[in-house]
Amino acid sequence: MNRLEKVREYVDNVLLKVLDEEYRRCGYMHLYGVSQACVMIAMKRKENAELAAIAGMLHDIYSYITMDTKDHAHKGSAMAREILNSLSVFESQEIEQICSAIYNHSSKENTHDSFDEVLIDGDVMQHCLYNPSFPVHEKEKARYEQLKAEFGL
């Protein structure tokens, strides 16, 4: 089993324990959706697509394990570090890169390093494409417009 599949297996086990069916469904849609958006953005920007997919899968893991979204990016970064270390298939610099992106993914008003930006933009893309008839959140409008221009949409 490759590394991304190991992370997906871990995430699936977490989501299967979510009792609320709607929240569980949203978890699958969001985590897998962000992961796939991250792959597309990473490929376009020549970043590491595998690590971007893994960051996308784990970026909100804290929220789904604890059912708490307060400071989930920072707490989720620490949790992701523990998960990635426990899987014993990642180099320390890969863990640092993934966890930095998770730590910064809620800070959409700032610009971060290029890999962190992949996760931030993947999160925005999934939010905005989930249902195109929903209004775009104010804090995501500028990024969403930049993403549409970048992808010629």
C-alpha positions as CSV (number, residue, x, y, z in Angstrom):
1,M,0.0,0.0,0.0
2,N,1.4,3.4,-0.9
3,R,1.7,6.3,1.5
4,L,-1.4,8.2,0.3
5,E,-3.5,5.0,0.7
6,K,-2.1,4.6,4.2
7,V,-3.3,8.1,5.1
8,R,-6.7,7.5,3.4
9,E,-7.1,4.3,5.4
10,Y,-6.4,6.2,8.6
11,V,-8.8,9.0,7.7
12,D,-11.5,6.5,6.7
13,N,-11.2,4.9,10.1
14,V,-11.7,8.3,11.7
15,L,-14.7,9.2,9.6
16,L,-16.4,5.8,10.2
17,K,-16.5,6.7,13.9
18,V,-18.4,9.9,13.3
19,L,-21.9,9.2,14.5
20,D,-23.7,12.0,12.7
21,E,-24.3,10.7,9.2
22,E,-24.4,14.2,7.6
23,Y,-21.2,15.3,9.3
24,R,-19.6,12.0,8.2
25,R,-20.7,12.6,4.6
26,C,-19.4,16.2,4.7
27,G,-16.1,14.8,6.1
28,Y,-15.7,12.4,3.2
29,M,-16.7,15.1,0.6
30,H,-14.4,17.8,2.1
31,L,-11.3,15.8,2.9
32,Y,-11.2,13.8,-0.3
33,G,-12.3,16.9,-2.3
34,V,-9.6,19.1,-0.9
35,S,-7.0,16.3,-1.4
36,Q,-7.9,16.0,-5.1
37,A,-8.0,19.8,-5.5
38,C,-4.5,19.9,-4.0
39,V,-3.2,17.4,-6.5
40,M,-4.5,19.5,-9.4
41,I,-3.1,22.7,-8.0
42,A,0.2,21.1,-7.1
43,M,0.6,19.6,-10.6
44,K,-0.1,23.0,-12.1
45,R,2.4,24.8,-9.8
46,K,5.0,22.0,-10.0
47,E,4.8,21.2,-6.3
48,N,4.8,17.7,-4.8
49,A,1.4,16.3,-5.7
50,E,1.6,13.3,-3.3
51,L,2.4,15.4,-0.3
52,A,-0.2,17.9,-1.3
53,A,-2.8,15.1,-1.5
54,I,-1.8,13.9,2.0
55,A,-2.0,17.5,3.4
56,G,-5.5,17.8,2.0
57,M,-6.5,14.5,3.5
58,L,-5.3,15.5,7.0
59,H,-5.9,19.3,7.0
60,D,-9.2,19.1,9.1
61,I,-8.5,15.7,10.8
62,Y,-8.6,17.4,14.3
63,S,-12.1,18.6,13.7
64,Y,-13.4,15.2,12.8
65,I,-11.6,13.4,15.6
66,T,-12.6,15.9,18.3
67,M,-15.8,17.4,16.8
68,D,-14.3,20.8,17.6
69,T,-13.2,23.4,15.0
70,K,-11.7,26.0,17.4
71,D,-8.1,26.6,16.4
72,H,-8.3,23.4,14.3
73,A,-5.5,24.3,12.0
74,H,-2.9,24.7,14.7
75,K,-4.1,21.7,16.7
76,G,-4.6,19.7,13.6
77,S,-1.0,20.3,12.6
78,A,0.2,18.7,15.8
79,M,-2.2,15.9,15.4
80,A,-1.1,15.3,11.8
81,R,2.5,15.2,13.0
82,E,1.6,12.4,15.4
83,I,-0.3,10.5,12.7
84,L,2.5,10.8,10.1
85,N,5.1,9.8,12.6
86,S,3.1,6.7,13.6
87,L,2.8,5.6,10.0
88,S,6.7,5.4,9.8
89,V,6.8,6.0,6.0
90,F,7.6,9.8,5.9
91,E,10.9,11.6,6.1
92,S,11.1,14.4,8.7
93,Q,11.2,17.2,6.1
94,E,8.1,15.8,4.4
95,I,6.3,15.8,7.8
96,E,7.4,19.4,8.3
97,Q,6.2,20.4,4.9
98,I,2.7,18.8,5.4
99,C,2.3,20.1,8.9
100,S,3.3,23.6,8.0
101,A,0.6,23.7,5.3
102,I,-2.0,22.3,7.8
103,Y,-0.9,24.9,10.4
104,N,-1.4,27.8,8.0
105,H,-4.4,26.6,6.0
106,S,-7.0,28.7,7.9
107,S,-4.9,31.9,7.3
108,K,-6.4,32.7,3.9
109,E,-5.8,36.4,4.1
110,N,-2.0,36.0,4.2
111,T,0.4,34.6,1.6
112,H,2.6,31.7,2.8
113,D,5.2,29.5,1.1
114,S,4.3,27.9,-2.2
115,F,3.5,24.5,-0.8
116,D,1.3,26.0,2.0
117,E,-0.5,28.0,-0.7
118,V,-1.5,24.7,-2.5
119,L,-3.4,23.5,0.6
120,I,-5.0,26.9,1.3
121,D,-6.2,27.2,-2.3
122,G,-7.3,23.5,-2.4
123,D,-9.5,24.2,0.6
124,V,-10.9,27.3,-1.0
125,M,-11.6,25.5,-4.3
126,Q,-13.4,22.7,-2.5
127,H,-15.5,25.1,-0.5
128,C,-16.5,27.1,-3.6
129,L,-17.1,24.2,-6.0
130,Y,-19.0,22.0,-3.5
131,N,-22.2,23.8,-4.6
132,P,-21.8,26.6,-7.1
133,S,-25.1,28.1,-6.2
134,F,-23.9,28.9,-2.6
135,P,-22.4,32.3,-2.1
136,V,-18.6,32.5,-1.7
137,H,-17.4,33.4,1.8
138,E,-16.0,36.9,1.9
139,K,-12.6,35.8,3.2
140,E,-12.3,33.4,0.2
141,K,-13.5,35.6,-2.7
142,A,-10.1,37.0,-3.7
143,R,-8.5,33.6,-3.7
144,Y,-11.3,32.0,-5.6
145,E,-11.1,34.7,-8.3
146,Q,-7.3,34.1,-8.6
147,L,-7.9,30.4,-8.8
148,K,-10.5,30.8,-11.6
149,A,-8.1,33.0,-13.5
150,E,-5.2,30.6,-12.9
151,F,-7.3,27.7,-14.3
152,G,-8.9,29.7,-17.1
153,L,-12.4,29.4,-15.6
